[in-house]
Amino acid sequence: MKKLVFRILWLLGIHHLLRFMLRQKTIILFCHGFTERESHEGLENYDGKHLYIKKFQARLAYLKKYYQILSLDDWLGKRSKGEKIPDRSVILTFDDGYRSNYTLAYPVLKQMDVPATIFLTTDFIENKQFLWTDRVEYAVQNAAAGGDTESRIQSAAKSKSRVKSLSQEKNSELVAELESELGEKLSAGENPPEIYRPLEWGDISEMLESKLISFGSHTHTHKILSRLPPDAALEELRLSREIIEKRTQTGCRLFCYPNGEQGDFNEPTKNLLKQAGYSCGLTTVEGFNDETTDPFELKRSGISNHSGHVEFVMTLCGVKKWISGIKQGLFRQTAATGPYRCPPP
């Protein structure tokens, strides 16, 4: 149904009108990694967070035609100085620090002269400690038993949900237990699949020298700050920034919340960011930004490998968020009052 609505609105040309009406708003886009393969077998990229590189090229071509692509640093600088931000501004961001940011996305960004910001999970980069979501996928996918792909996907999703529900101190233990139970572990010493590999500091230095790519913190171990004691959350922020600044010899003031949904950040965590020396905090709450938006609660919209061109355009002009809002409103109404029933005759 959603795709049908998108197609109808596309044919009506609603995106042209909305692009004009929202021209003074800035949209920040995010994805994670990239892939040379349009599709993968098994659990690799089943959730679509790694973008097919040819699809990425097409997305950039559209953005360059209809929008002004700014760096996050430039946009924040204009805001702080009270300068006019160009109409139809877009900012590109990548989360976590996958090596495909360098091997696949960076050559495209250079060729098209497009800036981007990469948020680094420093334990992933520095110590090759793979992200727990990838560890779960890898363990479930490579277990000797587990059924077909669909059943493995369901198993991985259930395991991820369980890990997310635990305290941040306990989730690493549960992932390790799962790996032990299944007999598979994603390890730097075992020639891991390319899609899961982290950036190298040499890659980061090269991208920094280009002046196109900037880097920010995504915490040290990808812990959700609002679920940590204040001292532990502050250490995540401090250590990550310290490592990035030491390794790159440049300042680090940009930050992106792990997970980034409502409840994953709050006023205390925003105050911790300020205390740790950061100038912004990016969420995954969908929406637009302008000069009045709280810099420690910037909204972003994701780019999924599962979405086509029409859905991407509808994301840019706010239609996707609008439809999601309607669905959430209907869900809340149904939960509060029960399903609608026709009155008796």
N, C-alpha and C positions, 0 to 999 in steps of 0.2 A: 504493500500500500504506500509506504513512504517513497519508494522509487517512482511509483506512478505519479504521486503528487509532485515530486521534483521534476519529472518529465513534463507534466502539464504546465507548471509554472515556467519552466525553461522555454517551452514553445510560445508561451505568452510574452516572453521577454521581461519578466518581472525583475530579473537580476540586473538589467541595465538601469531601471528606475531606482532600485535599492542601492546600487553602487553609487549613484549620484546623491541620494538622500543621506547615505552614511559616509560621505566623502571626508568628513572631518573626524571620523573615528579611525582608530588604529587597530588592526587585527594582528595578533601575535600567533604564529603557527608553530606547531611542534610535531616532531616525529622522533624516532629513536635511532634505528640503524637503517642500512640499505642492503639490497641484494641484487645480484646479477640474474637471478632466476625469477621468472614470472610466477612460478608456483613451486612449492616444496613438498617433499614426501613426509608423511608422519606429522610429528608435532612441531617441526621447525617452521616458525613463522605462521602457525595456525591462527594466531590472533591478529596478524597483519601489521605488527608494529615496525617491521622492517620493510621499507618502501622499495619496490622494484625501480631500479635506477632509470630506466627509460620513462617510467611514469613520473619520476621526479623531474626529469628534463622537461617533460610536457607541462608539468605544473609550473615550473619556473618560467617557461616561455609565456604562459598565460599571464602570470603575475607581472612580468616585464612589460607586457603589452598594455595592461589595464591599471596597474598599481605602481606606487613608488616603494621600492624595497630599501628600507633603512637598516642600519645596524642598531642593535639594542643600545649600545653606548651613545650613538648619535642621537637617537630618539630621547633618551634620558637627559642628555646634555641640553637639547633644545628645550625640553620641559623645564629644567631647573633654571635656565636663563630667560624663560618667558618668551622664547622665539617661536615664530609660527611653525607648526609642524606641517609638512606637505600634505595636501589632500590625498586620500586613498593610500595611506601609508600601511605597509606590511613589514613585519619583522619575522625572520626565520630563526628557530631555535631547535637544537637536537639535545636529547637527554641521555645521560648515563656515560657516554664516552666509548661507544663501540668503534672498532678499528675501521669498519666500513665507512665511517664519517670521513676518514682520510683516503682510503683506497678507492672508493667509489664516488662519494659526494663531492669531495674537495676538487678533483679535476673538473667536474661540471661547474662548480661554483666559480672556479678560476676562469674557465672558458667564457662564462656568461657574465663575469664581473659582478657577482652577487655576494653580499656579506651574510654572515650567520654567526650565531653564538652557540657554543657547545658547553653543556653543563656536565662537569666531571664528578663521578663518584670515585674519590681518590683511592680508596682501598682496592677497587677494581683495577685502576690504572697502575698504582704503585706496587701492589702486592699480588696482582693477578687473582684476587679473590672474586670469583665469578658471582654475578647477581643471583640472588636466591630464586627468582622466578625462572631463570634459565637453568639453574641446577635442578629444579623440580621437573621441568620439561625434559631435560636430558635423561634424568634417572628413569622417568616413566616411559619415555620413548625406547630406551635401550634395555629395559628389563627383559629377562628371558621370557616371562609370561605376562599377559596383560590384554590379550584380545586384539581386535582390529583397531584401526586408527581412531574411529569415533569413540570407542570405549576408552582408549588411552587419553583422548582429549578430555573426556568427562572426568576421568581419574585425576588428570593434572589440574583441571579446574577446581575439583573438590579439594585437592591437597592445597592449592594456592589459597582458597577461601579459608581453609582451616588455619593456615599459617598466618594469614592477615588478621584473624580474629584473636590471636595470642598477643601477649605483651611483647614489646620489641626485644626484651631480654631473652624470651623463650623461643622466638621464631627460628633463630639459627640452630638451636638444639633439635627442633622438630625436623628441619630440612636435613640435618646430618643423620637423624634417625631414619628418615625416609630413604636416603641414599644407602645406608647400611642395610636396610631391609630389602631393597631392590637389587643391591649388589652393583650399582653403577654410580659413578661420581664424575662430574665435570671438572677436569683438572688441567692446569696449564702444562703439566708434564706428559699428558696422554694425547697430544696432538688434537686439541678440541676442534669442533667444527668452526669454520671461518665466521659464521654468523654470530657466534657468541664471544669472539675475541675482543679484548680491550685495545684502546689506543696505546701506542708507545710514546714515551716522552719526546723522542726524536721527531715523530710525526707532529706532535703538538708544537714543537719549536719551529718546524718548517711552516706550519700553517700560520703561526703568529707572525713570522717574518713577512708573510704576504700582505699583512694589514687588512685582509678580508675577514679573517676569523678571530673572534675573541672567545675567551673562556671564563666560565664561572663555576661556582661550587654547587654540587648536588648532594652535599654532606660527605662524610668519610665512608660510612658503611651502608648508606641508603636507608637509614632508619627514619621512621616517621616522627618528626620532632614533637608533635603535640602529645604523643604517647610515651615520651621519655621524661624522667625527672629533669628539672631545669639544668642542673649541673652537667648531666650526661648530654643533653641537647646542645648546650653551649660548647662542650668539648667536641662534638661532631662538627659544629660550625668552625670552631677555632682551628682544629687540626687540619681540616680540609683546606681552609684558606692558607694556612701556613705551608702545607705541602705544595700547593699550586704556585704560591709566590716564590718559594725556594727553587722549585724546578724550572720555572719560566722566567724568573728575574723580573716579573712585572706584577703590578698590583692586582688584587682580585677583590672586586666589590659587587659582583653580580651573583645572584643566588636563585635557585629553583627548588621548590619543595618536592621531596620524594612523594610519589602518588599524587599529591597536590589537590585533592578534592576537599570539599567542605568538611571540616572536622579534622583534617590533617594539618591545619595551621589555625592559630587563634591569636588573640592580642598578646598573650605572654610570649608566644614564639616569635611574633613580629618584633617585640621588644628585644628578644635575644639576638635577632638578626642585627638590629641597630647597635646593640652592645658589642657584637663581634665585628663590626665595621663594614657591614654590607649596605648597599644603597638601594636594593630592591629585592622583592621576592615574587617569583612567578608561580602561578598555580596551574591547575588543569581545569579550572572552572571556566566553562565556555562563555564567551562574550567579547565585547569590544572595550577599548580603552581610549581615554582622552586626557587632557591636562588636569582633570579633576580626580582621576582614578588614584586610589591609594597605591603608591609605588611598591608597597610590601604585600599587595594583593592584586597583582596584575593578572588579567584573564588571558587564557590561551585556547586555541582550537586545534584539535589533533588532525593529522593527515594519516589516514589508514590505507594500507595496501588493498583493502577490500572495497574501498569506495571508488566509483568511476568519476569521470570528468564532471558530469552534471552535479553529482553530490558535492564535489569539491567546490564548484562555483556557488552552490546553494549554501555551503558553509561560509564562504567569503562574504556573502551578502546577508547573512543572518537568518535565512529561511530555516536551516537545519535546527538552529537554537530555538526558533519560534515554534516549530513543530514539536520539538522535545519538551518545551514548556507546556504546550497544550496536553501532551500525553501525560506528563507528570501531574498536571492539574486534575485531569480526569481520573488518574489513579488515586490521588489523594481523596477526591470526592467519593469515589467508589468505596475506598477503605473506610471512610467516615460514615457513609449512609447506606452502603450495600448497593448491589447492582440495581439499575433502574428497571422497574416493572410497569407495564401498562396498567392504568387503573381499571377496575372491573367495569363492565358495561352497566 
